[in-house]
């Protein structure tokens, strides 16, 4: 069993509220728009990190992290990308591959809108954790945590951090 903390759109911001939840996870996944790599460096000091770069990320983030991160964990296939769209409205760049070989969990960020939705057509779980940073139009900073255990996704919960100031 693995306890996962999923966040996105930190835009160079990390604080003790985020780190409190990082310490409770087995792995941290970041769905892009990292900003300053001090964010991911801090995360990696505490837990293993899987991440992708986002549209605001510079050449250093793009050199360290991929655009797409597809992997298997505990019998579950995961695909993380930053700009992915939503069920029925997936980004054109990934749409064909997503239909040909759908993962169990498809994760993206970018919109700053928290959404957990099951895609009946592709039979995958779509997750956007919202935004954990302070930059953007979102009102409340959010993350998602869940467990993956022998092919099962369970105990999923939304974490609401402080209001964005």
N, C-alpha and C positions, 0 to 999 in steps of 0.2 A: 504494500500500500504506500502511495505517495501523497503527501499533502502539498497542494499547489496554491501559490499566491499569484494571481494574474493581474497585471496592471498595464497601463498604457498612458501615453501623452503626459509624461512628467514635465516635459519642457524645461529641463535643467533644475527641477525642484525635487528635493527629498527632505523628509523631516522625521522626527521621532515617532509620529503617528504611523507612518508607513513602516518604519523599521520595527515597530512593535509587532506587526503582523508578519514581517519578513522572518523574524526569529522563530515564529510558530510553524513555519512552512518547511518542507523538505527541499522544494525547488521554487524558484521565482521565475516567472515568465513575463517578458516585457514586449508589448505589441507595437513598439515604435514611437517616434517623436520623443526620443530620449533627451535630446538637447546636449548639455554638457556631459561628457563621459564620466565625470565625477559621480554621477548618479549610478551608472552601472558598475563603476569601480567600487562604490560603497556597497551595493547589493551583493557583489561577488565576494566581498570580505566576510559576509554572513552566511550565504547559501549559494548552491550551484544556480547559475543563471542561464536561461535560454532567451534570446532576444532577436529582434529584427530591427532594421533601421526604418525610419519614417521619412516623410517628405521634408521635414525641417532639419533633418540630421545632416551633419557635414561629412567631409571626406574621411575624417578619422572614425566616425561611427560606421560609415559605409565600408571601411576597410576591416573593421572588427566584427561586424554583424552582417548577416545576409539580408536580402530583400524578402526572401521566403525561408521559413524554417519548418521543414517537414520531418517528423520523427515518430517513433513508436515508444510508448511507455506503458508498462503493465498491461499489454495486450490491446491498447487503444492507439489508433493513429491520430496524430495531431498535425494541423497545418496552421502556422502563424504567419500572417503578413500584415502590413500596416493598413493599406487601402484595399479593402476586400468587398465592400458593399454588404448587402443583406439578402436573405432568401428571396428569390425571384428578381433581384436587382443586383446580382454580383458584378463586380468590376470586370470590364471587358478583358483586361489583361490575364485574368485567372479563370474566367468563366468556363472555357472549354476543358481545361485540365481538371477543374473542380467537378464537372459533369462526368468526365471519363474515369476519374479515380477519386471519388469523394473520401475524405477522411472521416473519422468518427466525430472529431471536434474540429471546427473551423473557427479560428480566432482572428479578429482584426481590431484595430483601433480607429484613429483618425477623426471620427465624427464627434467625439467627446460625449456621445449618447450611450448610456448603459443599455444593453439589450442582450437578453438570453432567449433564444428562440429555436425551436426544433423545426428543421426544414424537412417536411414530410416527403417532398419530391426526391431529394437527394439522400434522405435518411441520415442526416448529420445534425449535430448540435452546434448552432452558431452562437458565439459569445463575443460581445464587445464589452470590455470592463468599464467603459466610460473614461474619464480622465482623472489621474491622481495628482496632477500638477495644478498650478494656480493660473496658468495662461489659457485663455479661451472664454467661451460664452457660458460654459456650464456653471451652475450655481453651487452644486455640492460635488466635492471630490469623491470618486468612487473607485473601488477595486472589487475583484471577485475571488473567492477562495473555494476550493473543492478538493475532493479526494478521488484518486483513481486507484482502483483495487481490482486486480485480476479481470480486466475488461469492463469493469463497471465504473460509472461516474456517479458519485454520491456526495451527500452533505454539502451541496452547493449553497453558498450564501453571498449576498451582496454586503460589502463593507462600505459604509458611508463615513467618510472622514469629515473634517471640519468644512464649513462653508468656505467657498473660495473668497479670499479677501483681496 
